[in-house]
Amino acid sequence: MKDKKSMLVAVLVVSTLLGSVGQLFFKIGLDASSLPYLAAFILAGIVSYGVATLIYLYVLGRSHLSWAYGFVGFSYIFTTLLAFFVLDESVGMERWIGVLVIAAGTALIGMS
């Protein structure tokens, strides 16, 4: 049973990471100066979101909604990290503290 739960956690992390990557593609696409780049990045974001959704549906069919949905917290963590490292966005101390609180909450949900 523990192996199944570990696999579902890993799959949920991948799903939320893909959702965050989709957000990154949307942002890059909207900042792109020419139409072909905008369209390509927006399409990549849609595909990333679509794959993330299919993975999430797979997990929902094998777990409780209240447990699986708690992992959405990872999207805040991943998106903040991507914005900071890839987009070079400024992230204030309050936001980093919030990310740590979300990480702790997500960890607690995962252990339940």
C-alpha positions as CSV (number, residue, x, y, z in Angstrom):
1,M,0.0,0.0,0.0
2,K,2.9,2.4,0.8
3,D,4.4,1.8,-2.6
4,K,1.1,2.8,-4.3
5,K,0.9,5.9,-2.2
6,S,4.5,6.9,-3.0
7,M,3.8,6.4,-6.7
8,L,0.7,8.6,-6.5
9,V,2.6,11.3,-4.7
10,A,5.3,11.2,-7.4
11,V,2.7,11.4,-10.1
12,L,0.9,14.3,-8.4
13,V,4.2,16.2,-8.1
14,V,4.8,15.7,-11.8
15,S,1.3,16.9,-12.5
16,T,1.7,20.1,-10.5
17,L,5.1,20.7,-12.0
18,L,3.6,20.5,-15.5
19,G,0.9,22.9,-14.5
20,S,3.5,25.4,-13.2
21,V,5.5,25.0,-16.4
22,G,2.3,25.7,-18.3
23,Q,2.0,29.0,-16.3
24,L,5.7,29.8,-17.2
25,F,5.0,29.2,-20.9
26,F,1.9,31.4,-20.8
27,K,3.9,34.3,-19.2
28,I,6.8,33.9,-21.7
29,G,4.3,33.8,-24.6
30,L,2.6,36.9,-23.4
31,D,5.9,38.7,-23.1
32,A,7.0,37.5,-26.6
33,S,7.3,40.3,-29.1
34,S,6.3,38.4,-32.2
35,L,3.2,36.5,-33.0
36,P,4.9,33.1,-33.9
37,Y,6.6,33.1,-30.5
38,L,3.5,34.1,-28.6
39,A,1.5,31.3,-30.3
40,A,4.2,28.7,-29.8
41,F,4.6,29.4,-26.0
42,I,0.8,29.7,-25.4
43,L,0.3,26.4,-27.2
44,A,3.1,24.8,-25.1
45,G,1.3,26.1,-22.0
46,I,-2.0,24.6,-23.1
47,V,-0.3,21.2,-23.9
48,S,1.4,21.3,-20.5
49,Y,-1.8,22.0,-18.7
50,G,-3.6,19.3,-20.7
51,V,-1.0,16.6,-19.8
52,A,-1.1,17.8,-16.1
53,T,-4.9,17.4,-16.1
54,L,-4.8,13.9,-17.6
55,I,-2.2,12.9,-15.0
56,Y,-4.4,14.4,-12.2
57,L,-7.4,12.5,-13.5
58,Y,-5.4,9.3,-13.3
59,V,-4.6,10.0,-9.7
60,L,-8.2,11.0,-8.8
61,G,-9.3,7.6,-10.0
62,R,-7.0,5.9,-7.5
63,S,-7.2,8.2,-4.4
64,H,-9.4,10.4,-2.3
65,L,-10.1,13.9,-3.6
66,S,-9.4,15.5,-0.3
67,W,-5.9,14.0,-0.3
68,A,-5.0,14.5,-4.0
69,Y,-6.3,18.1,-4.1
70,G,-4.0,19.1,-1.2
71,F,-1.0,18.6,-3.6
72,V,-2.2,21.7,-5.5
73,G,0.0,23.5,-3.0
74,F,3.0,22.3,-4.9
75,S,1.9,24.5,-7.8
76,Y,2.5,27.6,-5.7
77,I,5.9,26.4,-4.7
78,F,7.0,25.4,-8.3
79,T,5.5,28.5,-9.9
80,T,7.3,30.8,-7.4
81,L,10.6,29.0,-8.0
82,L,10.2,29.1,-11.8
83,A,9.3,32.8,-11.7
84,F,12.4,33.5,-9.5
85,F,14.9,31.4,-11.3
86,V,13.7,31.5,-15.0
87,L,12.0,34.8,-15.2
88,D,14.2,36.6,-12.7
89,E,11.2,37.9,-10.9
90,S,11.7,39.6,-7.5
91,V,10.2,37.5,-4.7
92,G,9.9,39.2,-1.3
93,M,10.6,37.6,2.1
94,E,6.8,37.5,2.9
95,R,6.2,35.5,-0.2
96,W,9.1,33.0,0.6
97,I,7.6,32.6,4.1
98,G,4.2,31.9,2.5
99,V,5.8,29.3,0.2
100,L,7.4,27.6,3.2
101,V,4.1,27.5,5.0
102,I,2.4,26.0,1.9
103,A,5.2,23.4,1.6
104,A,4.7,22.4,5.2
105,G,1.0,22.1,4.7
106,T,1.4,20.1,1.6
107,A,3.8,17.8,3.4
108,L,1.3,17.2,6.2
109,I,-1.4,16.4,3.7
110,G,0.9,13.9,1.9
111,M,1.6,12.1,5.1
112,S,-2.0,11.7,6.0
